Amino acid sequence: MQVVAEVPEHTPTRLKVSLSGSTTTSRIELEALHPRHSGHVVAVNVHTERPTGVSASQSLAGAELARTRGQGLADALSGMSGVATLRGTAGGMSKPMIRGHVGRRNLIIVDGIRHEGQDWGIDHAPEVDPNVADRITVVKGAGTTRFGAKAIGGVVLLDSRPLPQRPSVRSEIGTVGYSNPLGGGGSARIDYAPARARGFAIRVEGNASRHRAVVTPAYPLDNTGASTWNAGTQLGYASDAVDFGVGYRVMRAVGGICTCLRISSPEDFGKSLARSRPIGAELYRADFEIERAKQEIWHHLAFARARVGLGRAGELHALYSFQFNDRKEFDVVRKSVEGPQLTFGLATHAAEVRYEHARLQLGQWSMVGTLGSTFSHQTNRFTSSSTLIPDYRQSNWAIYDIERFVHERAEIELGARYEGLQRTAALGERDFLSQQAGGRLDPGACRASGDGGTCERAFHTVSATLGALVRPVRRAPEFTWRTQLNSSARIPSIDEQFMNGAAPSFPILGVGSSKIGVERSWGGESTLQYDGDWLLVEAAGHAAYIDNYIYFVPQRQEGQCAPLSCTSRGPLPVFAFTPVDAFFGGGEVRFDLRAPRLPFGLAGSASWVRALDLQTNAPLAFIPADRYWLAGRYYFPDTRVSGRGFIELNTTIVARQRRFPADVDFSPPPPAYALLGAGAGVEFMSERRLFRLSLIGTNLLNTRYRDYTSLLRYFADEAGWGLQLRFAVDFDVPLDEPARR
């Protein structure tokens, strides 16, 4: 197979590594960027969209990633420090929160491709299959200079295993079953590299899962079952001078929307907030049937990529992708009404070209870097008898340059990015007149057109970063200090400008404003890390002033349905996008201790986020509460046939959020809670096969709790206790070895 070997302070190298058995160790010589650096390195990194050395990041790979198979993306990342989950209301879907930022402020990149989906709703989880990833990395903090405007909060990188280059047949087959919600699934991936066409390889992969409704400690969440399947294929060729590849992936998901979200009257909403269970919960069922209200999703991705070696000048990379996100939402209506009530069709063409120049020697410093440009064109078609999001088209372009200067025990990174966006939104007559009457349309950008109106806006932003990595102690290279300063800009998304309505999966009345401008962040972070043979300790702090922070905040209403608003769908809470000046700050601590020559390990993490509205000096709403995690693990001795056996006991403690704006939210933050978990796992090895078996338990004390960042907390509890059983087998059959007699 072909890999990229890269560590700080050395020149990256692309080379072929021959795999044999379940584990292969290779010694790889890398050229030092500075004469006084060590000239040999034994680390291999196989993913291409790497976080920079000055950014705080955390990764899941290998056995740790295998134990998350079958979970959604947000749940797979929830064990990382600084990462929380915004729990959804449909079929267990959710979004990751990074340092208090969610959705439109966190960018997801799959194999170098920016994920584009209908991510504006609270319940519109990213249409991403984490099973394709061989490594998942979370880059914490602003990554806008490298990745663009959506990365003002953080970046999630999913990198699949490279296609094999040695002639072989390689496969991974797995299955998972879970008790809450009751269900299961399976996955398979087959890679084939033919002996008669060296350099070529093909991959076919797919997975499917189905589960019934989630069960809380006291009652089921009616109609929260889900069904999902993914499939994909790709073909590639790799050599020392050139690589190219093409591929296609499709995702299909159907998720029920909890019956508990229906609001019949303001009085019933008030009772739901006061009661320990939803009204009518005694009639709820935990079954596999998915009824209205529900959402159905298709997500298509096609891509082509190429790399061309330019000799001593460096490398040139090119990428084109097309994504189509087809979403349909079905509300509870009369039996005579068929079909969806809302239909969205989001089509995105995107292209990127980047030049990675070779090392330049500048006296005692070495310089490596990347110069790139991106372009995308996106159109969205919305069909409904009600208003929510207008049809729109937009074009986005950017250029960026990131340079790294490396000295003996230091690395400095400089980066800058220019980004532009042209957006045209077409509002229907009812939508245009409603927003115009509410004073939410910019008269300089919006005009009457036909039966409705047209709004055109152009945005231009600049982002920049300055960072450093230092090894301050010569005799302790395991100790590093990273620090970064950045100025990041985010262009408002379509919902922040034009949302005007509610959806079945979005049981609130959302209100935007086309007058909202660019969100600008001025921030920094600093990380101290010791990464030794048996101890990892990391402490990070971050702070940012955000000018024109686009705040999605509840708006209490007056009148007949107070504090809700009377609508054709019944009384609904009102949330509005409001720009404020804000401050975000916080920190994370994590450690991983594996006692030398003892079969015990201890790991833990803690994270804190503080956010303040500087105009009112009040805390911002919906910021994650303080979170703590601690795990103790016993390791079984390795044998000739088994390894990495362990038993683990862990607990997650989430404090009550005591920093919230008074008289803004419809319900005070829920009480603190503690969840007990446990797990066990082992790997069995043979010459060509690796078997993985694990059993994970969550919320084993069946604790009743609600999470402050979840919209579901207005209506119901979170899931009760559950077990997850996983089994997988990897095998690799070489095709270029002589047949054994």
ZAMARGU-4260 file (C-alpha; in steps of 0.2 Angstrom, whole numbers, plus 5000, padded with zeros to 4 digits):
<rodrens>
0) 5000/5000/5000 | 5005/5018/4998 | 5007/5029/5013 | 5012/5047/5018 | 5025/5048/5032
5) 5025/5064/5041 | 5030/5072/5057 | 5034/5089/5062 | 5052/5096/5058 | 5054/5083/5044
10) 5051/5083/5025 | 5035/5072/5021 | 5038/5056/5011 | 5027/5046/5000 | 5032/5028/4999
15) 5025/5010/4997 | 5025/4999/5012 | 5022/4980/5010 | 5009/4973/5022 | 5010/4955/5029
20) 5000/4948/5043 | 4989/4959/5054 | 5003/4970/5059 | 5018/4977/5050 | 5032/4988/5057
25) 5042/4998/5045 | 5057/5009/5048 | 5056/5025/5037 | 5070/5037/5035 | 5064/5055/5034
30) 5075/5070/5029 | 5077/5083/5043 | 5071/5101/5039 | 5085/5107/5050 | 5103/5100/5051
35) 5102/5098/5070 | 5086/5088/5070 | 5086/5069/5071 | 5087/5061/5054 | 5076/5046/5057
40) 5058/5044/5061 | 5047/5028/5063 | 5030/5036/5063 | 5018/5034/5048 | 5003/5045/5045
45) 4991/5039/5031 | 4978/5052/5030 | 4980/5067/5018 | 4970/5081/5026 | 4982/5083/5041
50) 4979/5096/5055 | 4993/5108/5056 | 5006/5105/5070 | 5001/5121/5079 | 4983/5116/5080
55) 4976/5107/5095 | 4968/5091/5089 | 4963/5073/5095 | 4961/5057/5084 | 4952/5041/5084
60) 4960/5026/5075 | 4963/5008/5076 | 4954/4998/5090 | 4947/5014/5098 | 4938/5019/5082
65) 4932/5001/5080 | 4923/5002/5096 | 4912/5016/5090 | 4906/5007/5074 | 4888/5007/5073
70) 4886/5024/5081 | 4883/5041/5073 | 4897/5053/5070 | 4892/5064/5085 | 4891/5050/5097
75) 4908/5043/5090 | 4916/5059/5095 | 4907/5062/5111 | 4922/5055/5121 | 4934/5068/5116
80) 4938/5082/5127 | 4930/5098/5122 | 4917/5089/5111 | 4899/5088/5116 | 4883/5082/5107
85) 4868/5092/5101 | 4855/5078/5103 | 4842/5078/5089 | 4824/5073/5089 | 4823/5061/5074
90) 4829/5043/5075 | 4844/5047/5087 | 4852/5059/5075 | 4863/5072/5082 | 4877/5085/5079
95) 4895/5087/5087 | 4898/5103/5097 | 4916/5108/5097 | 4920/5121/5111 | 4902/5127/5112
100) 4900/5129/5093 | 4889/5118/5083 | 4883/5115/5065 | 4887/5129/5054 | 4902/5134/5063
105) 4910/5116/5062 | 4916/5110/5046 | 4916/5091/5041 | 4928/5085/5028 | 4927/5067/5022
110) 4943/5062/5012 | 4947/5080/5008 | 4929/5084/5002 | 4919/5097/5012 | 4903/5090/5017
115) 4888/5100/5011 | 4871/5096/5017 | 4855/5104/5025 | 4864/5107/5041 | 4853/5123/5046
120) 4840/5114/5057 | 4844/5109/5074 | 4839/5091/5070 | 4847/5091/5053 | 4862/5079/5057
125) 4876/5078/5045 | 4873/5065/5032 | 4890/5057/5035 | 4894/5039/5037 | 4908/5037/5050
130) 4911/5019/5045 | 4921/5024/5029 | 4934/5032/5041 | 4950/5023/5046 | 4954/5039/5056
135) 4944/5053/5063 | 4952/5069/5069 | 4945/5084/5078 | 4954/5100/5075 | 4949/5111/5089
140) 4948/5130/5087 | 4947/5140/5071 | 4953/5132/5055 | 4946/5145/5043 | 4963/5149/5035
145) 4966/5131/5028 | 4948/5125/5027 | 4936/5140/5025 | 4923/5150/5033 | 4913/5136/5041
150) 4928/5131/5051 | 4927/5145/5064 | 4923/5133/5078 | 4932/5117/5073 | 4935/5104/5060
155) 4931/5086/5059 | 4942/5076/5047 | 4937/5058/5042 | 4950/5049/5032 | 4947/5032/5024
160) 4961/5019/5023 | 4971/5021/5007 | 4968/5009/4993 | 4981/4995/4992 | 4995/4996/4980
165) 5003/4979/4983 | 4993/4965/4973 | 4981/4958/4986 | 4963/4956/4992 | 4959/4965/5008
170) 4943/4965/5017 | 4934/4971/5033 | 4918/4963/5038 | 4909/4968/5054 | 4892/4967/5063
175) 4885/4976/5078 | 4870/4974/5089 | 4863/4986/5102 | 4849/4984/5115 | 4844/5002/5116
180) 4838/5006/5104 | 4835/4988/5100 | 4843/4984/5083 | 4859/4981/5074 | 4868/4981/5057
185) 4882/4975/5047 | 4896/4982/5036 | 4908/4976/5023 | 4923/4983/5013 | 4933/4974/5000
190) 4949/4981/4992 | 4956/4972/4976 | 4973/4977/4969 | 4976/4965/4953 | 4993/4958/4950
195) 4992/4961/4932 | 4989/4979/4933 | 5001/4986/4947 | 4996/5002/4954 | 4977/5000/4951
200) 4965/4996/4965 | 4946/4996/4967 | 4936/4996/4983 | 4918/4991/4986 | 4910/4995/5003
205) 4893/4996/5011 | 4883/4995/5027 | 4866/4995/5034 | 4857/4996/5051 | 4840/4997/5058
210) 4833/5000/5075 | 4817/5003/5084 | 4812/5017/5095 | 4823/5023/5109 | 4818/5019/5127
215) 4821/5031/5142 | 4822/5024/5160 | 4803/5026/5161 | 4795/5026/5144 | 4799/5024/5126
220) 4801/5039/5114 | 4787/5034/5102 | 4792/5034/5083 | 4810/5037/5085 | 4815/5021/5075
225) 4827/5023/5060 | 4834/5014/5045 | 4850/5018/5036 | 4861/5011/5023 | 4877/5017/5014
230) 4886/5011/4998 | 4901/5016/4989 | 4915/5012/4976 | 4931/5019/4971 | 4944/5016/4958
235) 4962/5022/4960 | 4980/5022/4953 | 4995/5027/4962 | 5014/5028/4958 | 5028/5038/4963
240) 5025/5052/4950 | 5006/5052/4949 | 4990/5047/4958 | 4972/5048/4952 | 4955/5041/4959
245) 4937/5042/4956 | 4923/5037/4967 | 4904/5037/4971 | 4895/5036/4988 | 4877/5036/4992
250) 4868/5037/5009 | 4849/5033/5012 | 4841/5037/5029 | 4824/5036/5036 | 4821/5043/5054
255) 4805/5045/5064 | 4802/5061/5073 | 4796/5059/5091 | 4778/5060/5094 | 4782/5069/5110
260) 4786/5085/5100 | 4768/5089/5096 | 4762/5105/5105 | 4743/5106/5106 | 4741/5122/5117
265) 4752/5133/5128 | 4745/5125/5143 | 4751/5108/5137 | 4768/5115/5133 | 4769/5122/5151
270) 4763/5105/5158 | 4776/5096/5148 | 4790/5107/5155 | 4784/5103/5173 | 4780/5085/5171
275) 4793/5071/5172 | 4786/5063/5157 | 4777/5068/5141 | 4758/5069/5141 | 4751/5053/5134
280) 4768/5044/5137 | 4758/5028/5143 | 4752/5026/5125 | 4770/5026/5118 | 4777/5011/5110
285) 4795/5005/5107 | 4793/4997/5089 | 4802/4997/5073 | 4788/5005/5063 | 4792/5023/5057
290) 4776/5034/5055 | 4773/5052/5052 | 4781/5063/5057 | 4797/5057/5049 | 4811/5063/5037
295) 4819/5054/5022 | 4836/5058/5016 | 4847/5053/5001 | 4864/5060/5000 | 4875/5057/4984
300) 4893/5061/4982 | 4904/5059/4967 | 4922/5064/4966 | 4938/5064/4956 | 4955/5068/4962
305) 4973/5068/4956 | 4991/5071/4962 | 5006/5075/4950 | 5024/5075/4956 | 5034/5090/4950
310) 5051/5083/4955 | 5061/5095/4965 | 5047/5108/4964 | 5034/5099/4975 | 5017/5092/4971
315) 5001/5098/4963 | 4984/5091/4969 | 4967/5093/4961 | 4950/5088/4967 | 4932/5089/4960
320) 4916/5084/4969 | 4898/5084/4966 | 4885/5082/4980 | 4867/5081/4980 | 4857/5081/4996
325) 4838/5076/4994 | 4828/5078/5010 | 4809/5075/5012 | 4800/5079/5028 | 4783/5072/5032
330) 4771/5080/5045 | 4756/5072/5053 | 4742/5077/5041 | 4725/5070/5036 | 4725/5052/5029
335) 4720/5058/5012 | 4736/5068/5010 | 4750/5059/5003 | 4768/5064/5000 | 4780/5075/5010
340) 4776/5092/5016 | 4793/5099/5014 | 4806/5094/5000 | 4824/5101/4999 | 4836/5098/4985
345) 4854/5104/4987 | 4866/5102/4973 | 4885/5107/4976 | 4899/5107/4963 | 4916/5110/4971
350) 4934/5111/4965 | 4951/5113/4973 | 4968/5115/4967 | 4983/5116/4978 | 5002/5117/4976
355) 5013/5110/4990 | 5030/5117/4986 | 5046/5107/4991 | 5057/5112/5005 | 5066/5129/5004
360) 5082/5131/5014 | 5083/5149/5022 | 5099/5149/5032 | 5096/5140/5048 | 5077/5139/5044
365) 5068/5127/5032 | 5051/5132/5024 | 5037/5121/5018 | 5020/5126/5013 | 5004/5125/5003
370) 4996/5138/4991 | 4978/5133/4985 | 4962/5139/4978 | 4944/5133/4979 | 4928/5136/4970
375) 4910/5130/4973 | 4893/5133/4965 | 4877/5128/4975 | 4859/5128/4972 | 4844/5123/4983
380) 4826/5120/4978 | 4813/5121/4992 | 4795/5115/4989 | 4781/5117/5001 | 4764/5125/5004
385) 4772/5134/5019 | 4787/5145/5021 | 4804/5140/5028 | 4819/5142/5017 | 4819/5151/5000
390) 4826/5144/4984 | 4844/5150/4982 | 4860/5149/4972 | 4877/5154/4978 | 4895/5154/4971
395) 4910/5153/4983 | 4928/5156/4979 | 4944/5157/4989 | 4963/5157/4989 | 4975/5153/5003
400) 4993/5151/5008 | 5000/5142/5023 | 5019/5142/5026 | 5029/5133/5040 | 5046/5139/5045
405) 5055/5125/5055 | 5071/5128/5066 | 5079/5117/5078 | 5066/5115/5092 | 5053/5127/5085
410) 5040/5128/5071 | 5031/5144/5065 | 5016/5144/5054 | 5009/5159/5045 | 4993/5158/5035
415) 4981/5169/5026 | 4965/5167/5016 | 4953/5177/5005 | 4935/5171/5003 | 4921/5178/4992
420) 4903/5173/4991 | 4889/5179/4979 | 4871/5173/4985 | 4854/5176/4976 | 4838/5170/4986
425) 4821/5169/4977 | 4807/5172/4990 | 4789/5167/4986 | 4776/5181/4988 | 4770/5175/5005
430) 4787/5174/5011 | 4793/5190/5004 | 4778/5200/5011 | 4779/5192/5028 | 4798/5196/5030
435) 4796/5213/5023 | 4782/5217/5035 | 4793/5211/5049 | 4807/5223/5044 | 4819/5208/5041
440) 4823/5212/5023 | 4838/5223/5018 | 4831/5236/5007 | 4847/5238/4999 | 4849/5220/4994
445) 4830/5214/4991 | 4818/5220/4978 | 4800/5214/4973 | 4801/5202/4958 | 4787/5193/4949
450) 4775/5186/4962 | 4788/5187/4976 | 4805/5195/4978 | 4824/5193/4975 | 4838/5196/4987
455) 4856/5197/4982 | 4871/5199/4993 | 4890/5198/4990 | 4902/5195/5004 | 4921/5196/5005
460) 4931/5191/5020 | 4949/5189/5025 | 4956/5177/5038 | 4974/5175/5045 | 4983/5164/5057
465) 5000/5164/5066 | 5005/5149/5076 | 5020/5141/5084 | 5026/5124/5091 | 5040/5124/5103
470) 5050/5110/5112 | 5057/5121/5126 | 5066/5107/5135 | 5080/5099/5124 | 5082/5083/5134
475) 5063/5081/5134 | 5057/5082/5116 | 5040/5074/5123 | 5036/5090/5130 | 5028/5103/5118
480) 5020/5120/5119 | 5008/5125/5105 | 5000/5142/5103 | 4990/5151/5090 | 4982/5168/5086
485) 4969/5169/5073 | 4957/5181/5065 | 4943/5171/5057 | 4927/5177/5047 | 4911/5167/5044
490) 4898/5172/5031 | 4880/5170/5037 | 4871/5154/5031 | 4855/5154/5022 | 4844/5150/5037
495) 4852/5164/5047 | 4847/5177/5034 | 4830/5170/5028 | 4823/5157/5039 | 4804/5160/5041
500) 4794/5145/5047 | 4794/5128/5056 | 4797/5110/5050 | 4792/5093/5057 | 4809/5089/5063
505) 4811/5107/5069 | 4797/5110/5081 | 4800/5129/5083 | 4797/5144/5073 | 4813/5150/5067
510) 4816/5168/5061 | 4831/5175/5051 | 4836/5192/5045 | 4844/5197/5028 | 4852/5211/5037
515) 4864/5200/5046 | 4882/5202/5041 | 4899/5193/5042 | 4904/5185/5059 | 4921/5190/5064
520) 4932/5181/5077 | 4948/5187/5085 | 4955/5173/5096 | 4969/5162/5102 | 4973/5146/5110
525) 4988/5138/5119 | 4991/5120/5123 | 5004/5111/5134 | 5007/5093/5131 | 5018/5079/5137
530) 5017/5063/5127 | 5029/5050/5134 | 5030/5031/5133 | 5017/5028/5147 | 5009/5045/5150
535) 5000/5058/5140 | 4995/5074/5148 | 4987/5089/5139 | 4980/5105/5145 | 4973/5118/5133
540) 4965/5136/5135 | 4956/5146/5122 | 4948/5163/5121 | 4939/5173/5107 | 4930/5189/5105
545) 4917/5187/5091 | 4910/5203/5083 | 4893/5201/5076 | 4891/5183/5083 | 4875/5176/5076
550) 4865/5171/5091 | 4850/5159/5089 | 4840/5163/5105 | 4822/5160/5111 | 4810/5175/5110
555) 4796/5175/5122 | 4779/5181/5114 | 4765/5191/5120 | 4746/5188/5117 | 4734/5173/5116
560) 4748/5159/5115 | 4761/5167/5126 | 4775/5163/5129 | 4773/5154/5112 | 4767/5160/5095
565) 4751/5155/5087 | 4754/5147/5070 | 4745/5136/5057 | 4754/5121/5065 | 4748/5125/5082
570) 4758/5135/5096 | 4777/5135/5094 | 4792/5142/5103 | 4800/5156/5093 | 4819/5157/5090
575) 4827/5172/5081 | 4844/5174/5074 | 4851/5190/5082 | 4869/5197/5080 | 4878/5202/5096
580) 4896/5205/5102 | 4901/5189/5111 | 4916/5182/5121 | 4920/5163/5121 | 4933/5155/5132
585) 4937/5139/5141 | 4949/5125/5143 | 4952/5106/5142 | 4962/5094/5151 | 4965/5076/5147
590) 4977/5062/5152 | 4981/5044/5148 | 4991/5034/5160 | 4997/5016/5157 | 5008/5011/5171
595) 5024/5003/5166 | 5025/4984/5168 | 5008/4984/5177 | 4991/4979/5169 | 4982/4995/5174
600) 4978/5011/5165 | 4969/5027/5170 | 4962/5040/5158 | 4951/5056/5160 | 4946/5072/5153
605) 4937/5088/5158 | 4931/5103/5148 | 4924/5120/5152 | 4916/5133/5140 | 4911/5151/5145
610) 4901/5162/5133 | 4895/5180/5137 | 4884/5192/5128 | 4895/5208/5129 | 4880/5219/5126
615) 4870/5214/5141 | 4884/5205/5151 | 4873/5190/5152 | 4878/5172/5148 | 4874/5165/5131
620) 4860/5152/5131 | 4863/5133/5125 | 4882/5133/5130 | 4887/5115/5135 | 4889/5113/5154
625) 4905/5108/5162 | 4909/5090/5158 | 4921/5077/5166 | 4925/5059/5161 | 4936/5046/5170
630) 4940/5028/5165 | 4949/5014/5173 | 4955/5000/5163 | 4963/4983/5166 | 4973/4975/5152
635) 4975/4956/5150 | 4992/4949/5145 | 4995/4946/5126 | 4996/4928/5121 | 5001/4920/5104
640) 4983/4921/5098 | 4975/4936/5107 | 4980/4954/5111 | 4974/4971/5117 | 4961/4962/5129
645) 4954/4974/5142 | 4940/4978/5154 | 4935/4996/5157 | 4924/5005/5170 | 4920/5023/5166
650) 4909/5038/5172 | 4903/5054/5163 | 4898/5068/5174 | 4889/5083/5167 | 4886/5098/5179
655) 4871/5109/5179 | 4873/5124/5168 | 4872/5138/5181 | 4877/5152/5168 | 4862/5155/5157
660) 4852/5171/5153 | 4837/5174/5165 | 4820/5175/5158 | 4825/5170/5140 | 4823/5151/5139
665) 4807/5142/5141 | 4814/5130/5154 | 4828/5132/5166 | 4843/5120/5163 | 4841/5102/5169
670) 4849/5095/5184 | 4867/5088/5184 | 4869/5070/5180 | 4882/5056/5181 | 4882/5041/5169
675) 4891/5024/5172 | 4898/5015/5158 | 4908/4999/5156 | 4917/4989/5142 | 4927/4974/5137
680) 4936/4970/5121 | 4949/4958/5114 | 4958/4955/5097 | 4962/4938/5090 | 4976/4937/5077
685) 4982/4924/5064 | 4994/4926/5050 | 4981/4934/5038 | 4967/4939/5049 | 4962/4950/5064
690) 4946/4947/5074 | 4939/4961/5085 | 4926/4958/5098 | 4920/4971/5110 | 4905/4974/5122
695) 4901/4991/5128 | 4888/4997/5141 | 4881/5014/5143 | 4870/5022/5156 | 4871/5006/5166
700) 4862/5013/5181 | 4847/5018/5170 | 4849/5036/5176 | 4835/5048/5170 | 4842/5064/5163
705) 4840/5078/5151 | 4854/5087/5142 | 4854/5106/5142 | 4860/5107/5124 | 4846/5096/5118
710) 4830/5102/5111 | 4822/5086/5117 | 4824/5092/5135 | 4808/5102/5133 | 4798/5087/5130
715) 4806/5070/5136 | 4821/5061/5144 | 4836/5054/5136 | 4840/5036/5133 | 4841/5023/5147
720) 4854/5009/5149 | 4860/5000/5133 | 4873/4987/5127 | 4882/4987/5111 | 4890/4971/5105
725) 4903/4972/5090 | 4912/4959/5080 | 4923/4962/5065 | 4936/4952/5055 | 4950/4960/5044
730) 4960/4949/5032 | 4973/4952/5019 | 4977/4939/5005 | 4993/4944/4995 | 4992/4940/4976
735) 5010/4942/4972 | 5018/4928/4983 | 5022/4911/4976 | 5009/4898/4979 | 5014/4887/4994
740) 5016/4868/4990
</rodrens>
